[in-house]
Amino acid sequence: MDVYLNEYSSDDAIRKYTSRTAGYGISYLLENDYAEVYLTAIDQFLKVPANTALKLLEFGCGGGMNIITLLSLLERKGRSVVRAYGTDFSEALINAANVESKTLLTPEQQKKMHFAVARNEELISDLAGGLHMSRGELENSFHVILGVNTFRYCHRLGKTRQCAQDITDLLAPGGICINIDMNRKFPAFRSKWSSRHIPAAERYLPSLEEYAAPFEEVGLEILRKENFCWIPHSASRTMTNIYRLLAPALNVLVQPWAMRSLVISRKRA
């Protein structure tokens, strides 16, 4: 855990997980591929009254790019958000997320956006402590919970069930969890080669079935489970356009080898 904390508290991590320095690829994905996933899931799978003001949470939020974008995106689409929260175990990244929020959101949106230091495997207790709220105030209250490139660390720590159970407890009835993470079948992740000196357990990438299993085990209904997306977060504008043009053919020919695994689940109403 100390190794991960040092890695994700570095200046390099802050550059990698904040919008101005993360790369063109992630900026494109947040407004296109990821936005389509989020909005489609909320439109099709969220089972709450249409006029409900949504409460959002991103666990393992890094510098806050996804949750900040989702809050802004929903309000641009006319969907009301009452509160949005982001958590990460790195205090340095939470500090960066607060700066991002002040830079990218309107003053009214900033009042809705809150960040707290919290570990994925102790999500409710750490979030409650960070927000000075009780567990009971948090449980059954979130309509959308989001995790991007973070749940694999629970697999490496052997804590998948704890995190999935906390997500289940946090979700309101009919609420959804959207989990996006690295696909082990994708052959060209640089980390596969640059991290070969790291023990296998500490660089393990789950299969699509392994990503989905903990959510199913704790009683969530699996609604969508697939591999998708061919654009690296760090891609330049030129490479993003190339991958975007190739994507339809790649989806037909080799979709199981796409870059990311997507699992969308729902708490039964």
VEXVO-528418 format. One line per 10 residues: their letters; for each residue x, y, z of C-alpha. Coordinates in steps of 0.05 Angstrom, whole numbers, plus 5000, padded with zeros to 4 digits. Layout:
BEGIN
A	X,Y,Z ~ ... .
//
This chain:
BEGIN
MDVYLNEYSS	5000,5000,5000 ~ 5057,5048,5016 ~ 5085,5035,4946 ~ 5018,5054,4915 ~ 5012,5115,4959 ~ 5081,5141,4940 ~ 5066,5129,4867 ~ 4999,5165,4868 ~ 5024,5224,4910 ~ 5080,5242,4862 .
DDAIRKYTSR	5083,5303,4817 ~ 5080,5255,4758 ~ 5014,5225,4783 ~ 4984,5295,4791 ~ 5003,5311,4719 ~ 4975,5245,4695 ~ 4908,5251,4731 ~ 4890,5324,4722 ~ 4857,5352,4660 ~ 4908,5403,4636 .
TAGYGISYLL	4966,5354,4633 ~ 4933,5284,4628 ~ 4934,5282,4551 ~ 4886,5295,4494 ~ 4860,5223,4495 ~ 4827,5227,4563 ~ 4797,5295,4547 ~ 4766,5265,4484 ~ 4741,5203,4521 ~ 4709,5244,4577 .
ENDYAEVYLT	4667,5283,4528 ~ 4653,5225,4480 ~ 4662,5150,4494 ~ 4658,5156,4570 ~ 4604,5208,4567 ~ 4562,5162,4523 ~ 4571,5105,4573 ~ 4551,5149,4632 ~ 4491,5182,4600 ~ 4465,5118,4569 .
AIDQFLKVPA	4470,5081,4635 ~ 4434,5137,4672 ~ 4380,5142,4619 ~ 4369,5067,4611 ~ 4386,5035,4678 ~ 4376,5084,4734 ~ 4309,5068,4768 ~ 4290,5131,4805 ~ 4236,5183,4791 ~ 4255,5226,4731 .
NTALKLLEFG	4255,5291,4771 ~ 4302,5264,4824 ~ 4362,5309,4837 ~ 4420,5261,4832 ~ 4474,5247,4884 ~ 4539,5223,4852 ~ 4602,5190,4878 ~ 4668,5171,4844 ~ 4714,5125,4884 ~ 4787,5126,4867 .
CGGGMNIITL	4776,5193,4832 ~ 4849,5214,4824 ~ 4849,5287,4804 ~ 4774,5287,4796 ~ 4769,5290,4720 ~ 4711,5240,4713 ~ 4666,5264,4769 ~ 4677,5338,4751 ~ 4661,5323,4679 ~ 4599,5281,4697 .
LSLLERKGRS	4571,5336,4742 ~ 4580,5388,4687 ~ 4555,5341,4633 ~ 4491,5323,4669 ~ 4473,5395,4684 ~ 4486,5414,4612 ~ 4436,5360,4593 ~ 4385,5388,4641 ~ 4392,5334,4695 ~ 4395,5363,4765 .
VVRAYGTDFS	4451,5343,4812 ~ 4445,5358,4886 ~ 4514,5333,4909 ~ 4576,5301,4878 ~ 4633,5270,4916 ~ 4701,5243,4897 ~ 4746,5200,4939 ~ 4818,5177,4933 ~ 4869,5147,4981 ~ 4921,5199,4959 .
EALINAANVE	4915,5266,4995 ~ 4958,5297,4941 ~ 4908,5277,4887 ~ 4849,5301,4929 ~ 4884,5369,4936 ~ 4893,5370,4860 ~ 4820,5351,4850 ~ 4799,5411,4893 ~ 4840,5456,4849 ~ 4809,5425,4786 .
SKTLLTPEQQ	4740,5437,4814 ~ 4753,5511,4825 ~ 4782,5516,4755 ~ 4731,5477,4715 ~ 4664,5485,4751 ~ 4618,5545,4759 ~ 4612,5575,4829 ~ 4544,5541,4838 ~ 4572,5473,4816 ~ 4631,5482,4862 .
KKMHFAVARN	4583,5484,4921 ~ 4557,5415,4901 ~ 4626,5383,4891 ~ 4663,5354,4950 ~ 4727,5312,4955 ~ 4752,5268,5012 ~ 4810,5223,5026 ~ 4783,5151,5029 ~ 4808,5082,5012 ~ 4767,5039,4964 .
EELISDLAGG	4770,4980,5012 ~ 4744,5023,5071 ~ 4700,5068,5030 ~ 4642,5082,5077 ~ 4681,5090,5141 ~ 4734,5134,5109 ~ 4682,5175,5071 ~ 4641,5185,5135 ~ 4703,5208,5172 ~ 4725,5255,5117 .
LHMSRGELEN	4656,5287,5110 ~ 4641,5286,5185 ~ 4577,5246,5172 ~ 4550,5182,5201 ~ 4548,5117,5163 ~ 4472,5119,5165 ~ 4471,5187,5130 ~ 4511,5158,5072 ~ 4479,5090,5063 ~ 4424,5082,5010 .
SFHVILGVNT	4435,5153,4986 ~ 4476,5153,4921 ~ 4442,5146,4854 ~ 4506,5138,4812 ~ 4573,5110,4835 ~ 4631,5112,4788 ~ 4699,5079,4787 ~ 4750,5088,4731 ~ 4817,5052,4730 ~ 4815,5037,4805 .
FRYCHRLGKT	4778,4973,4821 ~ 4837,4930,4798 ~ 4874,4953,4861 ~ 4821,4920,4904 ~ 4836,4855,4867 ~ 4910,4863,4880 ~ 4897,4874,4954 ~ 4846,4818,4960 ~ 4792,4869,4980 ~ 4742,4865,4923 .
RQCAQDITDL	4684,4841,4965 ~ 4693,4896,5017 ~ 4693,4950,4965 ~ 4634,4920,4927 ~ 4594,4913,4992 ~ 4606,4985,5011 ~ 4584,5008,4941 ~ 4521,4966,4949 ~ 4507,4997,5018 ~ 4519,5067,4991 .
LAPGGICINI	4473,5059,4931 ~ 4401,5081,4936 ~ 4351,5028,4913 ~ 4351,5030,4837 ~ 4419,5065,4837 ~ 4475,5043,4790 ~ 4550,5031,4793 ~ 4592,5042,4731 ~ 4660,5010,4733 ~ 4713,5020,4679 .
DMNRKFPAFR	4782,4989,4684 ~ 4840,4960,4644 ~ 4827,4898,4602 ~ 4878,4843,4615 ~ 4871,4819,4543 ~ 4894,4884,4511 ~ 4965,4868,4487 ~ 4998,4936,4487 ~ 4994,4966,4557 ~ 5062,4997,4570 .
SKWSSRHIPA	5055,4979,4644 ~ 5058,4905,4626 ~ 5130,4915,4604 ~ 5154,4973,4646 ~ 5130,4939,4711 ~ 5158,4870,4699 ~ 5204,4878,4759 ~ 5142,4886,4804 ~ 5113,4822,4835 ~ 5057,4792,4793 .
AERYLPSLEE	5005,4802,4847 ~ 5019,4876,4849 ~ 5009,4886,4774 ~ 4951,4837,4765 ~ 4897,4856,4715 ~ 4829,4820,4726 ~ 4788,4789,4670 ~ 4720,4819,4652 ~ 4687,4763,4692 ~ 4731,4778,4752 .
YAAPFEEVGL	4712,4852,4749 ~ 4638,4834,4749 ~ 4639,4777,4800 ~ 4645,4817,4866 ~ 4586,4862,4848 ~ 4544,4801,4831 ~ 4565,4766,4895 ~ 4540,4823,4939 ~ 4472,4824,4904 ~ 4478,4876,4851 .
EILRKENFCW	4444,4862,4784 ~ 4494,4861,4726 ~ 4464,4901,4669 ~ 4522,4910,4620 ~ 4588,4874,4616 ~ 4635,4884,4557 ~ 4702,4907,4531 ~ 4705,4973,4495 ~ 4748,5033,4476 ~ 4813,5036,4437 .
IPHSASRTMT	4839,5105,4455 ~ 4895,5111,4507 ~ 4886,5166,4559 ~ 4954,5195,4540 ~ 4942,5195,4464 ~ 4957,5257,4424 ~ 4904,5291,4382 ~ 4931,5256,4319 ~ 4933,5187,4351 ~ 4864,5197,4382 .
NIYRLLAPAL	4835,5211,4312 ~ 4870,5150,4283 ~ 4844,5104,4339 ~ 4775,5135,4332 ~ 4772,5119,4258 ~ 4797,5048,4269 ~ 4749,5034,4327 ~ 4688,5010,4287 ~ 4729,4957,4250 ~ 4766,4936,4313 .
NVLVQPWAMR	4700,4928,4350 ~ 4675,4880,4296 ~ 4740,4840,4291 ~ 4771,4839,4361 ~ 4725,4872,4412 ~ 4746,4825,4470 ~ 4816,4855,4463 ~ 4793,4927,4471 ~ 4831,4970,4521 ~ 4779,4973,4576 .
SLVISRKRA	4729,4930,4614 ~ 4661,4958,4630 ~ 4614,4932,4683 ~ 4548,4967,4700 ~ 4508,4941,4758 ~ 4446,4963,4796 ~ 4418,4957,4866 ~ 4350,4925,4864 ~ 4294,4973,4878 .
//
